[in-house]
Amino acid sequence: MKTIMTVDDSASVRQMVAFTLKNAGYAVIEAGDGKDALSKLQGKVDMVITDLNMPNMDGISLIKAVRAQAAYKFIPIVMLTTES
């Protein structure tokens, strides 16, 4: 089973994304912001779906921090945001 991490400061958005992914057969790790995501990023994570604007660490900073880790340098990352 593939694991996807969803990162968003909105609990309702995380719940919607997690519900959809779980119904599609994925395991889901939820994080409330970039710092939370980095603390939970371990083991086999196949993809990250992140918001752009979040407290503590935004999506761009999270992407840079994830890419700096050798194990996740080439992990697919999708930005899901309400920004235009």
C-alpha positions, 0 to 999 in steps of 0.5 A: 500500500502506498502512503501519502502525507497530506499537510494543511492547517485546515482540519476540514481540508485534511479530513476531505483529502484523507477521506478521498485518498483512503477510499482510493486505497492509500495509507494517509499521514496527516500533518497540520503544518510544515514543522509537523510534517517534517517531524512525521516524515519517516519511513516509506512515504510515496507522495506529499500533498501540501498547502502553501500558506500555513503557520510555523512553516509554509509549503515552499519551506516544507518542500525545500526541507523535504528535498534536502533529505536524501531519502525524499529528494525525488518524492512527488510533491503536489501543492493543493492551495486556494491561491491563484 
